[in-house]
Structure formats: structure tokens, C-alpha cells
Amino acid sequence: MHYISTRGFGPVNFETTVLDGLAPDGGLYVPTSYPKLSREELDELSFLSYEDMADKIMSPFIGDSIPSDVLSNIIKTAYSKFNDIEVTPVVQYEENLWLMELFHGPTFAFKDVAMQFLGPVLEYTLGQKGQTATVIGATSGDTGPAAIEGLKNSENINVFMLYPHNRTSAIQRMQMTTSGGQNIFPIAVEGTFDDCQDIVKELFSDLAFKEQVNATSVNSISWARLLPQMVYYFFAWSRIRDMITGKDLTFSVPTGNFGDAFAGYLAMQCGLPIQSILVATNSNDILDRFFKDNDYSVQKVVPTRSPSMDIQVASNFERLLFDIYGRDADVLKHNMQEFKNNKNLPQVNALQLDEVRSIFTSHKVSEVETLKMMSESDFTHNIVIDPHTAVGLAAAKAHPELKPCVSLATAHPLKFPSALKEATAKELLFDDDLDKMMKSEEKFDILPPETDTIRQYILDNI
């Protein structure tokens, strides 16, 4: 398997995508082709454990970059840390609607599925080359804790994680700032997540700096972050296929940076029978505006009760655009430069828009609707959900024509206690480990949203 950049660089192997994160030309790595599972192979998935399924689905994308026995061990070790034997169990919510629980990992969010895999993969790859690396990432709330949990105390990796100051939940912040890892450097940026993400992209575009610190990424701009997220789409389908005989499945995906939704698109390209990918947004609705109105223009970030989705520039959208443009890197480069200059992407043509709408549907969920969904789920179904999950579930219920549907439950409700109390008047008790964490001393630095300042901070601390 080889990979190319959306902006033309390549081809490279899987190992290079792990170490580079972002391609040298500023693009995002994508596979040169999508290996398709046959109908017989799909049928066999129902008999596999999550770990064996992950091995089967990811192996073709990894090739000989990691020996098969090493890969199997990494996968088994990664998912042994989850508190459910199914890893991402699927539970029925109502007729033709299921929740896929993605919060059973160490930091109670869906990012654990990827980060518990990516951390060991990165360490193995560096170890084979006798190298050290500097992970530079941006988080709206969940990637940071998951990355830090997966990499804390690593001997050959330093982690610098940027997050928007005062724009995450307290638990999300403290999962980053109380790790105790001497190699962990949380940076509270006085701005939005988009500011954090822009700074990270600028740092990766500084090739001299990138080489100097051997920078790599664990954000979803990294191909190796997306790959394991594709697995749970296959897993969900395999667990309910007998209940939806003859029907294709819709997935409702709470969406900010478009990584999870693009992972679903990948699964579809690899043969999973998906009817539609329902992109569920909060008030930060750039993706909803694109799919509905062909409008991908940047507006001001609106703080919401689902802060991990408070994003106006969805970095993974470039991967989809690459396919929309027929994999024409020159067209993509031109249009992304226009977007950078004008904060408004040139519209795609009618044929391209029709094609993408045949795969994606979108729905915007308001704050009132989010709280109402949280309350209704608790009162009617006795299922307590977090606000991000509520966005996805509200979108799914607004589109009964797309059922059968699996809605992604992306985080445990205890990570968002204020929204939970507002919606349901309930307070969930922390377990002993979380209670201890919430009383721990925090370590972080507050910096302005300036690339030069953060570049120097990194140089001073490695």
C-alpha cells in the first residue's frame, strides 16, 4: 500500500505517514487505492473479535511497515485497556436505531480507539530507526487527553498539546494537565481551536523546524489516526447485520473536524454497505452549510455545550475534497489557497455536489435541541448521554427516512457534568481514579495564539 498527499507529494509507505503526520507539501496523506472487502469477507466479520477484525481491516493499509506478529500484539495490547470486551459495543436505543459506545477507553472518549493504537505504532516505528520525535497536536477537548494517556512517560517522544484556553470542560483539561508525565507539555492557547489547529499546520509547514525537532502529529491530519477509526464502522455493522437483513446502514456522526465522518467514508469505500453518513453539527455548521448549500465559508466560532465540535475549519475535509476533485492535486491546491486567502472555498460544480450528497447527509442541531435530546434520552430510555452524542442522536431522529441507523456515542457523559446537570438535573459520581485526578496539581502554560511564540516554547523545552 502506498500513500500520496492531497497536494501531490509521494508516493510513500505507511511508516512515512506515521512519522510525517502532515505531508511536506502541506497536504494530507491518503491511500492510492481503497482495498475492498468481498461479500464473503464481510460475512466472516461477524465471527471475529474486535481485535481480530482490526487486524484484518488495517493490515492491507500497513503492508510490510510493521511485521504481522508485531501488529497483532500492538492491537491486542491497545484494546486490552478498554473496560468492555466488545471495545465499542452497540446497544439498541429504539426500533431501527442503535448507539455505538465509543467511550470505554482510558479517557472515556472515542479518540482512545485511535490513540491507544497510534501511540505504540509511533514508538515502534521510532525504535526501529533509533530516533526520537516531538508530537505537536491541537485538541478541542478529546484528542489531547487520549494522546497524552497513550504517550505519557515515553522515553523517545515529547508531547506538546495545544488547546483553547477556557474552552474545554474541566475534566478534559485536567486529563491533560495532571498526567505527571515529564515528557508532556500542555499549552493553553488564548484563542479558539481553529487558532490552535492553524498554528500546528504552520509549524509543520516550517520544514526546517519540523526536521530540527523531528515533529510528527497525532491529530486526525495523521493518516495513522484515522485508520483505526474505520474499524468500528465495520464492527457495528457486523453486530447488527442480522437485524437489518437486506438494508444498508446509516451512521450518524457528531462532527467537528470531519475525521470520524471521513473514517466512515473510508469504510464505505472499502466495501461496507452504508446507505448514508449523516454529518451532525452543532451551531458551528460549516459542514452542514457545505452539504446543504455548497457554502464552505468560515464564520466566527460559537461556544456551545458540545465544545469538542466548536470548529469552523474541518481539517479532514481536504481529504474528501481531493476525491471530489477527481484526485486532482493542482485543483485542490488552488482552491485551498483561495480558501486560505478568502476564508471561502470556491463552490464545487453541480455534478460533484450531487455525487457527494449521494453519500453524505447533514443536519444542524441547536443548543436547545441538544439539551432536549439529553433530557429525553434520560427520561424516556433511561440512557444518560453527553452533549456530543446528543447532537448525533438528535440528527438521527430528525431523519427517520435514513433508518436503520447507528448513532455514534463519542464521549462518556461524566466528562460534561455541567451540561448533564442542566439537561437532566443529574450528577454522575467519579470513580476513585477520576476523583484523585480532579484533586491533583495541574501543569500547563498559557501562551498567545502566535506561531513564533509557540515554536520557541517547543525549542526551549525539548
C-alpha positions in Angstrom: 0.0 0.0 0.0 1.3 3.4 -0.9 0.1 6.9 0.0 0.1 10.3 -1.7 -0.5 13.8 -0.5 -3.7 15.6 -1.4 -1.4 18.3 -2.8 0.8 16.0 -4.9 3.7 14.7 -2.8 4.5 11.0 -2.8 4.1 8.1 -3.1 5.3 7.0 0.4 4.7 3.9 2.6 2.7 3.7 5.8 5.8 4.2 8.0 6.3 7.6 6.4 2.8 8.7 7.1 3.2 7.8 10.7 6.4 9.8 11.1 5.4 12.8 8.9 1.9 13.4 10.2 1.4 16.2 7.7 2.9 15.7 4.2 5.9 18.0 3.4 3.8 20.0 0.9 1.2 20.8 3.5 -1.3 18.2 2.2 -2.8 15.2 3.9 -1.9 11.6 3.1 -4.4 9.3 1.5 -4.0 5.8 0.1 -3.5 5.5 -3.6 -6.4 3.0 -3.7 -9.0 1.5 -1.4 -8.8 -2.2 -0.8 -12.3 -3.6 -1.0 -13.7 -6.5 1.2 -15.7 -9.0 -0.8 -19.2 -10.0 0.3 -17.7 -13.3 1.7 -15.1 -11.4 3.7 -17.8 -9.1 5.1 -19.9 -12.0 6.1 -17.0 -13.5 8.0 -16.6 -10.4 10.2 -19.5 -11.4 12.4 -17.3 -14.3 13.7 -14.3 -12.1 14.6 -13.5 -10.3 17.9 -12.8 -6.6 17.7 -9.1 -7.2 17.9 -9.1 -9.7 15.1 -11.3 -7.5 12.9 -9.0 -4.5 13.4 -6.1 -6.7 12.4 -7.9 -7.9 9.2 -9.1 -4.5 8.1 -5.9 -2.4 8.9 -3.3 -4.9 7.7 -3.7 -4.1 3.9 -3.1 -0.4 4.7 0.0 -1.0 6.8 1.7 -3.5 4.5 5.3 -4.5 5.5 5.9 -1.4 7.6 5.0 -3.4 10.7 5.5 -7.2 10.8 2.2 -9.0 11.2 3.1 -10.5 14.6 4.1 -7.1 16.0 0.9 -5.5 14.6 -1.3 -8.2 16.2 0.4 -7.6 19.6 0.0 -3.8 19.3 -3.7 -4.2 18.6 -4.3 -6.7 21.4 -2.4 -4.6 23.9 -4.2 -1.4 22.8 -7.7 -2.7 23.3 -7.0 -4.7 26.4 -7.2 -1.3 28.2 -10.9 -0.9 27.4 -13.4 -1.7 30.0 -15.8 -3.6 27.7 -14.8 -6.8 26.0 -16.5 -5.6 22.8 -14.4 -2.4 22.8 -17.1 -0.4 21.0 -20.3 -2.2 22.0 -23.5 -1.5 20.1 -26.7 -1.1 22.1 -30.3 -0.7 20.8 -31.8 2.7 21.5 -35.2 2.1 19.8 -36.5 0.3 16.8 -34.0 0.7 13.9 -31.8 3.0 15.9 -28.7 2.0 17.9 -25.9 3.7 19.8 -22.3 2.7 19.3 -20.5 3.3 22.6 -17.0 4.6 21.8 -16.2 5.8 25.4 -14.9 2.7 27.1 -11.2 3.6 26.8 -8.9 5.1 29.4 -10.0 8.8 28.8 -13.7 8.0 28.2 -13.8 9.3 24.6 -13.8 7.9 21.1 -10.2 9.2 20.5 -8.9 6.4 22.7 -9.8 3.9 19.9 -7.2 5.5 17.7 -4.7 6.8 20.3 -4.2 3.5 22.1 -3.2 2.1 18.7 -1.2 5.1 17.3 1.0 5.6 20.4 2.6 2.1 20.3 2.8 2.3 16.4 4.7 5.5 16.7 7.0 4.2 19.4 7.7 1.0 17.4 8.5 3.0 14.2 10.8 5.4 16.0 12.5 2.5 17.8 13.2 0.7 14.5 15.0 3.8 13.3 16.7 4.7 16.6 15.0 8.1 16.6 13.2 10.4 19.0 10.2 12.6 18.0 8.2 15.6 19.0 4.5 15.2 18.9 2.8 18.5 18.2 -1.0 18.5 18.3 -4.1 20.6 18.7 -7.2 19.5 20.6 -10.7 20.8 21.1 -11.0 18.5 24.1 -10.7 14.8 23.5 -7.6 14.2 21.3 -5.3 15.8 23.8 -6.2 13.6 26.8 -6.2 10.5 24.6 -2.8 11.3 23.1 -1.3 12.1 26.5 -2.6 8.9 28.0 -1.2 6.9 25.1 2.3 8.6 25.2 3.0 9.8 28.7 6.3 8.7 30.1 7.5 7.6 26.6 11.3 7.8 26.5 11.6 8.8 22.9 8.6 11.1 22.4 7.9 14.6 23.8 4.3 15.8 23.5 3.2 19.5 23.1 -0.6 19.7 23.0 -2.3 23.0 22.2 -5.9 23.5 23.4 -8.1 26.6 23.6 -7.8 28.3 27.0 -11.1 28.1 28.9 -12.9 26.3 26.0 -12.8 22.7 27.2 -14.6 21.0 30.0 -12.7 20.9 33.4 -12.3 17.1 33.1 -10.9 17.3 29.6 -8.4 20.0 30.7 -7.3 18.1 33.8 -6.8 14.9 31.9 -4.1 16.8 30.0 -2.7 18.9 32.8 -2.4 16.3 35.6 -0.8 13.4 33.7 2.5 13.7 35.6 4.5 12.8 32.5 7.8 14.6 32.3 7.5 14.5 28.5 4.1 16.1 28.4 3.6 19.9 27.8 0.0 21.1 27.7 -0.3 24.6 26.2 -3.4 26.7 26.8 -3.7 29.0 23.8 -5.6 32.2 24.3 -7.8 31.7 21.3 -10.1 29.1 19.6 -9.4 25.5 18.5 -9.1 26.8 14.9 -6.3 29.1 16.1 -4.6 26.0 17.7 -5.0 24.0 14.5 -3.7 26.8 12.3 -0.6 27.1 14.5 0.1 23.3 14.3 -0.2 23.4 10.5 2.1 26.4 10.3 4.7 24.6 12.4 4.5 21.5 10.2 4.9 23.7 7.1 8.2 25.1 8.5 10.2 22.2 7.2 13.5 23.3 8.8 11.8 23.4 12.3 10.0 20.1 11.6 13.3 18.4 10.8 15.0 20.0 13.7 12.6 18.6 16.3 11.5 15.6 14.2 7.9 16.7 14.5 5.0 14.4 14.0 1.3 14.6 14.6 -1.4 12.6 16.4 -4.2 14.8 15.2 -6.6 13.4 12.6 -4.5 15.1 10.0 -2.3 12.0 10.6 -3.4 9.0 8.4 -2.5 6.6 11.2 -5.0 8.3 13.5 -7.9 7.8 11.0 -7.2 4.2 10.1 -8.2 2.6 13.4 -11.4 4.7 13.5 -12.6 3.0 10.3 -12.7 -0.4 12.1 -15.6 0.4 14.4 -17.9 1.1 11.4 -17.3 -2.5 10.3 -17.7 -3.7 13.8 -21.1 -2.1 14.3 -22.4 -3.4 11.0 -21.2 -7.0 11.8 -23.0 -6.9 15.2 -26.4 -5.9 13.9 -26.4 -7.1 10.3 -28.8 -10.0 11.1 -31.3 -7.4 12.4 -31.3 -5.3 9.2 -31.3 -8.0 6.6 -31.3 -6.6 3.1 -30.9 -3.0 4.2 -27.9 -0.7 4.1 -26.9 1.1 7.3 -26.7 4.8 8.1 -24.2 6.2 10.6 -25.0 9.5 12.4 -21.7 11.1 13.3 -21.3 14.1 15.7 -18.8 16.1 13.6 -16.3 18.9 14.1 -13.0 18.2 12.4 -14.6 15.6 10.0 -12.1 12.9 11.0 -14.7 10.4 12.3 -17.1 11.1 9.4 -14.2 10.6 6.9 -13.4 7.3 8.6 -16.9 6.2 7.8 -16.4 7.2 4.2 -13.3 5.1 4.1 -15.2 2.1 5.4 -17.8 2.7 2.6 -15.0 2.9 0.0 -13.7 -0.4 1.4 -16.9 -2.2 0.8 -19.1 -1.6 3.9 -22.7 -1.4 2.8 -23.5 2.1 4.0 -26.7 4.0 3.0 -25.6 7.4 4.2 -23.2 9.1 6.5 -25.2 11.7 8.5 -22.9 14.6 9.4 -24.3 16.1 12.7 -23.1 19.5 13.6 -23.7 21.9 16.4 -24.1 25.7 15.8 -20.6 25.7 14.2 -22.2 24.5 11.0 -19.6 24.9 8.2 -20.0 21.3 7.1 -23.8 21.4 7.2 -23.7 24.6 5.1 -21.5 22.9 2.6 -23.6 19.8 2.1 -26.9 21.7 2.0 -25.9 25.0 0.3 -22.4 24.4 -1.3 -21.2 27.1 1.2 -17.8 26.3 2.9 -17.1 29.8 4.4 -15.6 30.5 7.7 -17.7 32.2 10.4 -17.0 33.1 14.0 -16.6 30.1 16.3 -19.7 29.8 18.6 -19.0 28.3 22.1 -21.5 25.5 22.8 -22.2 22.8 25.3 -20.5 20.3 22.8 -17.1 22.0 22.8 -15.2 19.3 21.0 -17.2 20.3 17.9 -16.7 24.0 18.2 -14.7 24.1 15.0 -15.1 26.2 11.8 -12.3 24.7 9.7 -12.6 20.9 9.4 -9.1 19.8 8.6 -10.0 16.4 7.3 -12.4 17.9 4.8 -9.4 18.3 2.5 -9.3 14.5 2.1 -12.8 14.4 0.8 -12.3 17.4 -1.4 -9.4 15.5 -3.0 -11.8 12.8 -4.1 -14.5 15.3 -5.1 -11.9 16.9 -7.4 -11.1 13.6 -9.0 -7.8 13.4 -7.1 -6.5 16.4 -9.0 -3.9 17.9 -6.6 -3.4 21.1 -8.7 -7.1 21.9 -8.4 -7.1 21.2 -4.7 -4.0 23.3 -4.1 -5.5 26.2 -5.9 -8.8 26.0 -4.1 -7.3 25.6 -0.7 -5.1 28.7 -1.3 -8.3 30.6 -2.2 -9.9 29.3 1.0 -6.8 30.4 3.0 -6.9 33.8 1.4 -10.6 34.5 1.4 -12.0 32.2 4.1 -14.4 30.9 1.5 -13.9 27.8 -0.6 -14.8 28.0 -4.3 -18.1 26.2 -4.9 -17.9 22.6 -6.3 -19.9 22.0 -9.5 -23.4 20.6 -9.6 -22.3 17.1 -10.6 -19.7 17.0 -7.9 -22.2 18.2 -5.3 -24.8 15.6 -6.4 -22.2 12.9 -6.1 -21.1 13.9 -2.6 -24.8 14.2 -1.5 -25.3 10.6 -2.6 -23.0 9.6 0.3 -23.4 12.4 2.9 -26.4 13.9 4.5 -26.1 16.7 7.1 -28.1 18.2 10.0 -27.5 21.1 12.3 -28.6 20.7 16.0 -29.2 23.8 18.2 -28.3 24.1 21.8 -32.0 23.8 22.8 -32.3 20.6 20.8 -29.1 19.2 22.3 -30.4 19.7 25.9 -33.8 18.4 24.9 -32.2 15.2 23.5 -30.2 14.7 26.6 -33.3 15.1 28.8 -35.5 12.9 26.5 -32.9 10.1 26.4 -32.6 10.0 30.2 -36.4 10.3 30.8 -37.7 8.0 28.1 -34.9 5.5 27.6 -33.0 5.7 31.0 -29.8 6.3 28.9 -27.6 9.2 30.0 -25.7 10.7 27.1 -23.2 13.5 26.7 -23.9 16.6 24.6 -21.9 15.5 21.6 -23.7 12.2 21.5 -27.0 14.1 21.8 -26.1 16.1 18.7 -25.7 12.9 16.7 -28.8 11.2 18.2 -31.0 14.3 17.5 -29.8 14.3 13.9 -30.6 10.6 13.6 -34.1 11.1 15.0 -34.7 14.0 12.6 -34.1 11.7 9.6 -36.3 8.6 10.1 -36.0 8.0 6.3 -32.4 7.1 6.8 -33.0 4.3 9.3 -31.7 1.7 10.1 -29.1 3.9 11.8 -26.2 3.7 14.2 -25.5 6.9 16.1 -22.0 7.3 17.5 -21.8 7.9 21.3 -18.5 9.7 21.3 -17.9 10.5 25.0 -19.0 9.4 28.4 -21.4 11.9 30.0 -19.3 12.3 33.1 -16.9 14.4 31.1 -19.5 17.1 30.7 -21.1 17.4 34.2 -22.5 21.0 33.8 -24.4 20.1 30.6 -25.6 16.9 32.1 -26.9 18.6 35.2 -28.6 21.4 33.1 -30.4 18.8 31.0 -31.2 16.1 33.5 -30.6 17.5 37.0 -28.3 14.5 37.4 -24.7 14.3 38.7 -22.6 11.3 38.0 -20.1 10.2 40.6 -16.5 10.0 39.7 -14.7 6.7 40.3 -11.6 6.8 42.6 -9.1 7.5 39.8 -11.1 10.4 38.4 -11.7 11.8 41.8 -8.0 11.7 42.6 -7.2 13.4 39.2 -9.6 16.2 39.9 -7.7 17.0 43.1 -4.3 16.8 41.5 -1.9 19.7 40.8 -2.1 21.0 37.2 0.9 21.7 35.0 0.4 23.8 31.9 1.4 27.1 30.3 -0.8 29.8 28.9 0.5 31.3 25.6 -0.8 33.7 23.0 -2.0 32.4 19.6 1.3 33.2 18.0 3.2 30.6 15.9 6.6 32.1 16.7 6.0 32.2 20.4 4.9 28.5 20.5 7.8 27.5 18.2 10.2 29.0 20.6 8.5 27.4 23.6 8.9 24.0 22.0 12.5 24.6 21.3 13.1 25.7 24.9 11.5 22.5 26.3 12.8 19.6 24.2 
